[in-house]
Amino acid sequence: MREPQGSRSGELMQAIVCESEAEGNPLRLEDVDPPELKPGSLRIQVTATALNRADLMQRRGFYPPPPGASPLLGLECSGVVSEVAPEVTGWAKGDRVMALLAGGGYAEQVVVDAGSCLRVPEGVDLTEAAALPEVVLTVFLNVFQLAGLSEGDWLLVHGGGSGIGTAAIQMAQAAGARVAVTAGSDEKCERCRALGADVAINYREQDFAAELAKVTQGHGVAVILDSIGGAYLEKNLASLEVGGRLVLIGLMGGAKAEISLGQLLMRRLQVIGSTLRTRTPAEKSALVRGFEQKFGSALQTGAIRPIVDRILPLEEAEEAHRVMQASEHFGKLLLQVG
Ligand SMILES: NC(=O)c1ccc[n+]([C@@H]2O[C@H](COP(=O)([O-])OP(=O)(O)OC[C@H]3O[C@@H](n4cnc5c(N)ncnc54)[C@H](OP(=O)(O)O)[C@@H]3O)[C@@H](O)[C@H]2O)c1
């Protein structure tokens, strides 16, 4: 525990701290200074936060927080508004809120630009709401805004049982698109189908490109949401229809690969790289409003809902990281904070 360092009230909050970037250094709960309220922001008393694959990378020093962001882990949270900056309109103390964060979610309090916040729909449990912001906004940005998935199109998502995958299945279905996923076990494939995937391919047993060619009668898919990178690049490009878009959001399978530029040219393919965390508050605010416009009603009706694998107490963050590293989960891993 350390001494207070001039926080507003002198009161500390609890947060998960990982000071050393060295692998194997355990996550631990400590008392730290709460964040200062900034112009245009809300203070949230955090109910829950959720893990993202990026947290594992940040911990190992590969994905540092953008300048000005909290050094703590945590890219999303749910909770209750406890303070509103004077110029902010539309939010009041006591509102149920979920927020996209550039960091800091593994803590009792966060301060976040009001534009990055969404209201928690009535039918959604406040704890479970922490599972939504990062994944639904990532899928909306990449699949719908950048890659322009339309009704009737085929979408392929790698890692259908991931946080991102489970959101993508629901959102593609809500938009009237057809969705194929890859996953690492028959059980995960079955759960993806139950969630709405039209096709689920066990990538450990089947060649996804060959399976997709069969399913689409050689036509290919319009959009691929890919977090694997190098290892799948060739098969991804082969699986796209003419004019298809590959959106790269992760590099779990390596950062380097050879690419046939002739294939890109002749089949008019697009490869798009994208990160959400480093975008400006104005960009995030526009993204949130765009999401609400397109998917707000699907969120209200429960057509898009949090898919929660398990909820652990904040102090068990280390165990939650182990589960994610081993890919034992389906959907999101949550940490209960308050
Ligand atoms: N760029 C951005 O803005 C952005 C934003 C959010 C997330 N992301 C990225 O999106 C990815 C998913 O994030 P998440 O938080 O949802 O992670 P997650 O829940 O941990 O899911 C990752 C899943 O990928 C699956 N996987 C591993 N190797 C695979 C392979 N070769 N083929 C198919 N699936 C494979 C694993 O499940 P099984 O192997 O058991 O099926 C694993 O559960 C991560 O790479 C993350 O960095 C990027």
The ligand as an SDF file (V2000), in Angstrom:
LIG
                    3D

 48 52  0  0  0  0  0  0  0  0999 V2000
   -7.7530   -3.4960  -33.1150 N   0  0  0  0  0  0  0  0  0  0  0  0
   -8.6950   -3.2800  -32.2190 C   0  0  0  0  0  0  0  0  0  0  0  0
   -9.1930   -2.1620  -32.0880 O   0  0  0  0  0  0  0  0  0  0  0  0
   -9.1640   -4.4020  -31.3640 C   0  0  0  0  0  0  0  0  0  0  0  0
  -10.1760   -4.2040  -30.4100 C   0  0  0  0  0  0  0  0  0  0  0  0
  -10.6150   -5.2990  -29.6520 C   0  0  0  0  0  0  0  0  0  0  0  0
  -10.0370   -6.5420  -29.8480 C   0  0  0  0  0  0  0  0  0  0  0  0
   -9.0390   -6.6840  -30.7620 N   0  0  0  0  0  0  0  0  0  0  0  0
   -8.4000   -7.9910  -31.0020 C   0  0  0  0  0  0  0  0  0  0  0  0
   -9.4120   -8.9350  -31.2880 O   0  0  0  0  0  0  0  0  0  0  0  0
   -8.9850  -10.2350  -30.8640 C   0  0  0  0  0  0  0  0  0  0  0  0
  -10.0600  -10.8480  -29.9730 C   0  0  0  0  0  0  0  0  0  0  0  0
  -10.0990  -10.0930  -28.7570 O   0  0  0  0  0  0  0  0  0  0  0  0
  -10.9170  -10.6480  -27.5120 P   0  0  0  0  0  0  0  0  0  0  0  0
  -10.6660   -9.7010  -26.4050 O   0  0  0  0  0  0  0  0  0  0  0  0
  -12.3030  -10.9380  -27.9430 O   0  0  0  0  0  0  0  0  0  0  0  0
  -10.0840  -11.9860  -27.2260 O   0  0  0  0  0  0  0  0  0  0  0  0
  -10.4590  -13.4040  -26.6140 P   0  0  0  0  0  0  0  0  0  0  0  0
  -11.8290  -13.3920  -26.0180 O   0  0  0  0  0  0  0  0  0  0  0  0
   -9.3360  -13.8400  -25.7770 O   0  0  0  0  0  0  0  0  0  0  0  0
  -10.4920  -14.3310  -27.8860 O   0  0  0  0  0  0  0  0  0  0  0  0
   -9.4330  -14.7250  -28.6810 C   0  0  0  0  0  0  0  0  0  0  0  0
   -9.8310  -16.0870  -29.2030 C   0  0  0  0  0  0  0  0  0  0  0  0
   -9.2010  -16.3590  -30.4460 O   0  0  0  0  0  0  0  0  0  0  0  0
   -9.2580  -17.7700  -30.6230 C   0  0  0  0  0  0  0  0  0  0  0  0
   -8.1440  -18.1950  -31.4550 N   0  0  0  0  0  0  0  0  0  0  0  0
   -6.8410  -18.3450  -31.1180 C   0  0  0  0  0  0  0  0  0  0  0  0
   -6.1320  -18.7730  -32.1790 N   0  0  0  0  0  0  0  0  0  0  0  0
   -6.9960  -18.9020  -33.1990 C   0  0  0  0  0  0  0  0  0  0  0  0
   -6.8780  -19.3200  -34.5530 C   0  0  0  0  0  0  0  0  0  0  0  0
   -5.6960  -19.6840  -35.0720 N   0  0  0  0  0  0  0  0  0  0  0  0
   -7.9870  -19.3300  -35.3360 N   0  0  0  0  0  0  0  0  0  0  0  0
   -9.1830  -18.9560  -34.8440 C   0  0  0  0  0  0  0  0  0  0  0  0
   -9.3570  -18.5600  -33.5500 N   0  0  0  0  0  0  0  0  0  0  0  0
   -8.2810  -18.5380  -32.7510 C   0  0  0  0  0  0  0  0  0  0  0  0
   -9.1780  -18.3820  -29.2240 C   0  0  0  0  0  0  0  0  0  0  0  0
  -10.2340  -19.3130  -29.0270 O   0  0  0  0  0  0  0  0  0  0  0  0
  -10.1690  -20.8530  -29.5640 P   0  0  0  0  0  0  0  0  0  0  0  0
   -8.8120  -21.0460  -30.1730 O   0  0  0  0  0  0  0  0  0  0  0  0
  -10.3950  -21.7100  -28.3750 O   0  0  0  0  0  0  0  0  0  0  0  0
  -11.2780  -20.9100  -30.5400 O   0  0  0  0  0  0  0  0  0  0  0  0
   -9.4090  -17.1970  -28.2900 C   0  0  0  0  0  0  0  0  0  0  0  0
  -10.4050  -17.4200  -27.3310 O   0  0  0  0  0  0  0  0  0  0  0  0
   -7.6340  -10.0340  -30.1560 C   0  0  0  0  0  0  0  0  0  0  0  0
   -6.6050  -10.2950  -31.0590 O   0  0  0  0  0  0  0  0  0  0  0  0
   -7.6670   -8.5570  -29.8040 C   0  0  0  0  0  0  0  0  0  0  0  0
   -6.3810   -8.0120  -29.6650 O   0  0  0  0  0  0  0  0  0  0  0  0
   -8.5930   -5.6400  -31.5080 C   0  0  0  0  0  0  0  0  0  0  0  0
  1  2  1  0
  2  3  2  0
  2  4  1  0
  4  5  1  0
  4 48  2  0
  5  6  2  0
  6  7  1  0
  7  8  2  0
  8  9  1  0
  8 48  1  0
  9 10  1  0
  9 46  1  0
 10 11  1  0
 11 12  1  0
 11 44  1  0
 12 13  1  0
 13 14  1  0
 14 15  2  0
 14 16  1  0
 14 17  1  0
 17 18  1  0
 18 19  2  0
 18 20  1  0
 18 21  1  0
 21 22  1  0
 22 23  1  0
 23 24  1  0
 23 42  1  0
 24 25  1  0
 25 26  1  0
 25 36  1  0
 26 27  1  0
 26 35  1  0
 27 28  2  0
 28 29  1  0
 29 30  1  0
 29 35  2  0
 30 31  1  0
 30 32  2  0
 32 33  1  0
 33 34  2  0
 34 35  1  0
 36 37  1  0
 36 42  1  0
 37 38  1  0
 38 39  2  0
 38 40  1  0
 38 41  1  0
 42 43  1  0
 44 45  1  0
 44 46  1  0
 46 47  1  0
M  CHG  2   8   1  16  -1
M  END
$$$$
